[in-house]
């Protein structure tokens, strides 16, 4: 689901991956040395509680009004964004 619409031409993207039990990972795009886009953790490798993920996203939106936020509910806890 698109949780927040940013600028269509210049907006960065955050993905909030919601796991069972109210835990989340927040991912952002990053260009590797070859110039390919890949998804990397925006906060850390470990899942965090949803309230903390939402607070992080709010802080990022305050810094970047063009930011897009996509939310994916991962009911099985097995979703891999790059695949």
C-alpha positions in Angstrom: 0.0 0.0 0.0 1.2 3.5 -0.7 1.2 5.0 2.8 2.6 8.4 1.6 2.8 9.9 -1.8 6.0 12.0 -2.5 7.1 13.8 -5.5 6.6 11.8 -8.7 9.9 12.9 -10.2 12.3 13.3 -7.4 11.0 11.4 -4.4 13.1 8.8 -2.6 11.3 5.7 -1.4 11.1 4.0 2.0 9.5 0.6 2.4 8.0 -0.4 5.7 7.9 -4.2 5.9 5.4 -5.2 8.6 6.0 -8.6 10.1 3.7 -10.7 12.4 3.6 -9.5 16.0 3.9 -5.8 15.3 7.6 -5.7 14.3 8.9 -4.0 11.2 11.9 -3.4 9.0 12.4 -0.1 7.2 14.3 -0.2 3.9 15.6 2.4 1.6 17.2 2.3 -1.9 21.0 2.5 -2.3 23.2 2.5 -5.4 26.0 0.0 -5.2 29.4 0.6 -6.8 28.1 -0.8 -10.1 25.3 1.8 -10.1 22.6 -0.8 -9.5 19.8 0.0 -7.0 19.4 -2.3 -4.1 17.3 -2.3 -0.9 19.2 -1.8 2.4 18.1 -1.4 6.0 17.3 2.3 6.8 17.5 1.7 10.6 19.3 -1.5 11.3 19.3 -5.2 10.4 17.0 -6.2 13.3 13.2 -5.7 13.1 11.9 -3.0 15.5 8.5 -2.3 17.0 6.1 -0.6 14.6 5.8 2.5 16.8 9.6 3.1 16.5 9.4 2.5 12.7 6.6 5.0 12.4 8.6 7.6 14.4 11.6 7.1 12.2 9.5 7.5 9.1 7.9 10.7 10.4 11.4 12.2 11.1 12.5 11.3 7.6 9.3 13.0 6.1 10.1 16.1 8.1 13.5 16.2 6.4 12.3 15.3 2.9 8.8 16.3 1.9 9.2 14.5 -1.4 9.6 11.1 0.3 7.4 8.1 -0.7 6.5 5.5 1.9 5.3 2.0 0.8 3.9 -0.4 3.4 4.0 -4.2 2.8 2.3 -6.5 5.3 4.3 -9.7 5.5 1.9 -12.1 7.2 4.3 -15.1 6.8 7.4 -13.2 7.8 9.2 -14.5 4.6 9.0 -11.6 2.1 12.2 -10.6 0.5 12.1 -7.3 -1.3 14.8 -7.9 -3.9 13.1 -11.0 -5.2 
